[in-house]
């Protein structure tokens, strides 16, 4: 029975992303000035993709979740739950970003992006967008249908959080299509899986998207520091 819900959750992701990438492809297929600029600077398509996917994800949560947004993480965590993700995100993010630096692995093609834009994108835009989709829509939907969990040392990790982490890491294979190195993509996939596990854990424990967004932002923040 659980496989059916995983299939539906995956379908929700496709419905979320496909229109956004289709729209960008249409915009870039012409010969207008805008199309030429975006072709020369592919990162400029990211705000379009983020905006469209956020709108679609919110619409799907309203439909599938019957407007019960709190069940999909749209609520504030209680008390100390606000601060717990801070040290975890900073320490684990630092460790993961140190490893490729020592290994001299080029992580992505993102060096083309102007630095102020990169800060807004990586520290705020992508953490909000990706956590809303993966820990909000995807994990939120699975959590309403699958309540089982596994134990990792002293941590209880829900099955929806684990599945969400696996899917979140695998979607980063798409970086191979934008000239990212294989070694860099492998590092990113491993890092995304660990990030997904931690973000999914805080999402399940607190019932809020705030913790996952904080963790995600800190992962990206420490990555920016090592880029510098």
C-alpha positions in Angstrom: 0.0 0.0 0.0 2.9 2.4 0.8 4.2 2.1 -2.8 1.0 3.7 -4.1 1.5 6.8 -1.9 5.2 7.1 -2.9 4.0 7.0 -6.5 1.5 9.7 -5.9 4.0 11.8 -4.1 6.5 11.5 -7.0 3.7 12.5 -9.4 3.1 15.6 -7.3 6.8 16.5 -7.8 6.5 16.0 -11.5 3.4 18.2 -11.6 5.2 20.8 -9.6 8.4 21.0 -11.7 7.3 20.1 -15.3 5.3 23.3 -16.0 8.2 25.4 -14.7 10.8 23.8 -16.9 8.4 23.8 -19.9 7.8 27.5 -19.5 11.6 28.2 -19.3 12.2 26.0 -22.4 9.5 28.0 -24.3 11.0 31.3 -23.2 14.5 30.3 -24.2 13.5 28.8 -27.6 12.9 32.1 -29.2 15.3 34.7 -30.6 14.1 37.6 -28.4 16.6 39.7 -26.4 15.4 38.0 -23.2 15.9 34.5 -24.7 19.4 35.4 -25.8 20.3 36.8 -22.3 19.0 33.7 -20.5 20.8 31.4 -22.9 24.0 33.2 -22.1 23.3 33.2 -18.4 21.3 30.0 -17.6 21.2 30.9 -13.9 18.7 33.7 -14.7 16.0 31.0 -15.2 16.2 29.9 -11.6 13.9 32.7 -10.2 11.3 31.8 -12.9 11.5 28.1 -12.0 11.4 28.9 -8.2 8.4 31.2 -8.5 6.4 28.8 -10.7 7.1 25.7 -8.6 6.3 27.5 -5.3 2.9 28.6 -6.7 2.1 25.1 -8.0 3.3 23.4 -4.8 1.0 25.7 -2.7 -1.9 25.0 -5.0 -1.3 21.2 -4.7 -1.1 21.4 -0.9 -4.4 23.3 -0.9 -6.0 20.7 -3.1 -4.4 17.4 -1.8 -4.2 18.6 1.8 -7.6 20.1 1.7 -6.2 23.5 2.8 -4.8 22.0 6.0 -1.6 23.8 5.6 -0.5 23.2 9.2 -0.2 19.5 8.4 2.2 20.4 5.6 4.6 22.4 7.8 3.0 25.8 7.7 3.2 26.6 11.4 5.8 27.9 13.8 7.8 25.4 15.9 7.5 25.6 19.7 10.0 27.0 22.1 13.5 25.6 21.8 12.6 23.8 18.6 13.4 27.1 16.8 17.0 27.0 17.8 17.9 23.3 17.7 18.5 23.2 13.9 21.1 26.0 14.2 24.2 24.1 15.6 23.3 21.0 13.6 23.1 22.8 10.3 26.2 24.8 10.9 28.4 21.9 12.1 27.3 19.3 9.6 27.2 21.8 6.8 30.8 22.9 7.6 32.0 19.3 7.6 30.4 18.5 4.3 31.8 21.6 2.7 35.3 21.0 4.0 35.6 17.6 2.4 35.4 18.6 -1.3 37.7 21.5 -0.6 40.4 19.2 0.6 39.7 16.9 -2.3 39.9 19.8 -4.8 36.5 18.9 -6.3 34.8 21.5 -8.4 31.2 21.3 -7.1 29.1 23.2 -9.6 29.1 25.7 -12.5 27.5 28.3 -10.1 30.7 30.4 -10.2 29.2 32.3 -13.1 26.5 33.7 -10.9 27.1 37.3 -9.6 27.9 37.1 -5.9 25.1 39.2 -4.5 22.6 37.2 -6.5 24.2 34.0 -5.4 23.8 35.0 -1.7 20.0 35.7 -2.2 19.6 32.5 -4.1 21.5 30.1 -2.0 20.8 31.5 1.5 17.1 32.3 1.0 15.5 31.5 -2.3 16.5 27.8 -2.8 16.2 26.8 0.8 12.6 28.1 1.0 11.6 26.7 -2.4 13.1 23.3 -2.0 12.0 22.8 1.6 8.5 23.8 0.7 8.4 21.3 -2.1 10.3 18.3 -0.6 9.6 18.6 3.2 6.3 20.4 2.8 4.5 18.9 -0.2 6.3 15.6 -0.7 7.1 14.6 2.9 3.8 16.2 4.1 1.7 14.1 1.8 3.6 10.9 2.6 3.3 11.6 6.4 -0.5 11.7 6.1 -0.5 8.1 4.8 2.7 6.4 6.1 3.3 6.6 9.9 6.2 4.0 10.2 9.7 5.0 11.3 13.2 3.6 11.8 15.8 4.2 14.5 19.2 5.6 13.7 21.1 5.4 16.9 19.0 7.5 19.3 17.1 9.3 16.5 13.8 8.2 15.2 13.5 8.9 11.5 10.2 8.6 9.8 9.9 6.6 6.6 8.5 9.7 4.7 11.6 11.7 5.8 13.9 8.9 4.6 12.1 8.6 1.2 12.1 12.4 0.9 15.9 12.5 1.5 16.5 9.8 -1.1 14.4 11.6 -3.8 15.9 15.0 -2.9 19.4 13.7 -3.4 18.6 11.9 -6.6 17.1 15.0 -8.3 20.6 16.6 -8.1 21.7 14.2 -10.9 20.2 16.9 -13.1 23.4 18.9 -12.5 25.2 16.6 -14.9 23.2 18.4 -17.7 24.7 21.8 -16.8 28.3 20.8 -17.1 29.0 20.0 -13.5 31.8 17.5 -13.0 30.9 13.9 -12.0 32.9 14.1 -8.8 31.2 17.3 -7.9 27.8 15.9 -8.5 28.5 12.8 -6.4 29.6 15.1 -3.5 26.4 17.1 -3.9 24.2 14.0 -4.0 25.8 12.7 -0.7 25.5 16.1 0.9 21.9 16.5 -0.3 21.0 13.1 1.2 22.5 14.0 4.6 20.7 17.4 4.4 17.5 15.7 3.5 17.8 13.3 6.5 18.4 16.2 8.9 15.8 18.5 7.4 13.3 15.6 7.3 14.0 14.8 10.9 13.3 18.3 12.1 10.2 18.5 9.9 8.8 15.4 11.5 9.8 16.3 15.0 8.6 19.9 15.0 5.8 19.7 12.5 7.2 22.9 10.9 9.2 23.9 7.8 11.2 26.5 9.8 13.8 24.0 11.0 14.4 22.5 7.6 14.7 25.9 6.0 17.2 27.0 8.7 19.3 23.8 8.2 19.2 24.2 4.4 20.3 27.8 4.6 23.2 27.0 6.9 24.4 24.2 4.6 24.4 26.7 1.8 26.0 29.5 3.9 28.9 27.3 4.9 29.3 26.3 1.3 29.5 30.0 0.3 32.2 30.6 2.9 34.4 27.8 1.5 33.8 29.1 -2.1 35.2 32.4 -1.0 
